[in-house]
Amino acid sequence: MFGNLGVHVHRFPSGRFGFVGTLPASLGDAVLATRNDVMAGRAFRGGDGRIMTIKFPTFKTERAALAFARARVVEVSNA
């Protein structure tokens, strides 16, 4: 039932590429959370007490997304 878990590169309707699946925090960057992040349950309290969320980048090409994941030592399932 859950055979396709992991990190995958996906082409979004905008034409940009990004990551979907079980994403490790190392693929994103911690930034200050907005009220929407808090209300949607995407926020957490950082070590310094600030309310943070993880934002994941998008890329112009699939190759750029894969290079980014490899640089952060994350295995992509559909590479």
C-alpha positions as CSV (number, residue, x, y, z in Angstrom):
1,M,0.0,0.0,0.0
2,F,2.8,2.4,0.8
3,G,5.4,1.2,-1.7
4,N,6.4,4.6,-3.1
5,L,7.5,6.4,0.1
6,G,10.6,8.5,-0.1
7,V,11.7,11.7,-1.9
8,H,10.6,12.2,-5.5
9,V,11.2,15.0,-8.0
10,H,7.9,16.3,-9.3
11,R,7.0,18.8,-12.1
12,F,4.4,21.1,-10.7
13,P,1.6,22.7,-12.8
14,S,3.7,25.9,-12.9
15,G,6.4,24.1,-14.8
16,R,8.9,24.2,-12.0
17,F,10.4,21.1,-10.3
18,G,10.4,20.4,-6.6
19,F,10.3,17.6,-4.1
20,V,7.3,15.5,-2.9
21,G,7.0,12.6,-0.6
22,T,8.6,12.0,2.8
23,L,10.9,15.0,2.8
24,P,13.8,15.3,5.3
25,A,14.2,18.8,6.8
26,S,17.7,18.9,5.3
27,L,16.1,19.6,1.9
28,G,14.5,22.8,3.1
29,D,15.5,25.9,5.1
30,A,14.0,27.0,8.4
31,V,12.4,30.4,8.2
32,L,10.1,32.4,10.4
33,A,6.6,31.1,10.2
34,T,3.6,33.2,9.0
35,R,0.2,33.1,10.6
36,N,-0.9,30.8,7.8
37,D,1.9,28.4,8.6
38,V,0.8,28.3,12.2
39,M,-2.9,27.8,11.4
40,A,-2.1,25.0,8.9
41,G,0.0,23.1,11.4
42,R,3.3,23.7,9.5
43,A,5.1,25.6,12.3
44,F,7.3,24.5,15.2
45,R,9.2,26.3,18.0
46,G,12.9,26.6,17.1
47,G,15.7,26.2,19.7
48,D,15.7,29.9,20.3
49,G,12.0,30.0,20.9
50,R,11.0,31.6,17.6
51,I,8.1,30.1,15.6
52,M,9.6,28.5,12.5
53,T,8.6,26.5,9.4
54,I,10.5,24.7,6.7
55,K,10.3,26.0,3.2
56,F,11.4,23.8,0.3
57,P,12.8,25.3,-2.9
58,T,11.7,24.8,-6.5
59,F,13.9,24.6,-9.6
60,K,13.7,25.4,-13.3
61,T,15.0,22.0,-14.3
62,E,14.8,18.4,-12.9
63,R,18.6,18.2,-13.2
64,A,18.9,21.2,-10.8
65,A,16.6,19.6,-8.3
66,L,18.5,16.4,-8.4
67,A,21.9,18.2,-8.0
68,F,20.5,20.1,-5.0
69,A,19.3,16.9,-3.3
70,R,22.6,15.2,-3.9
71,A,24.5,18.2,-2.5
72,R,22.4,17.8,0.7
73,V,23.0,14.0,0.7
74,V,19.4,13.0,0.1
75,E,18.6,10.0,-2.1
76,V,15.8,10.7,-4.6
77,S,13.7,7.6,-5.4
78,N,13.0,8.4,-9.1
79,A,16.5,9.5,-10.1
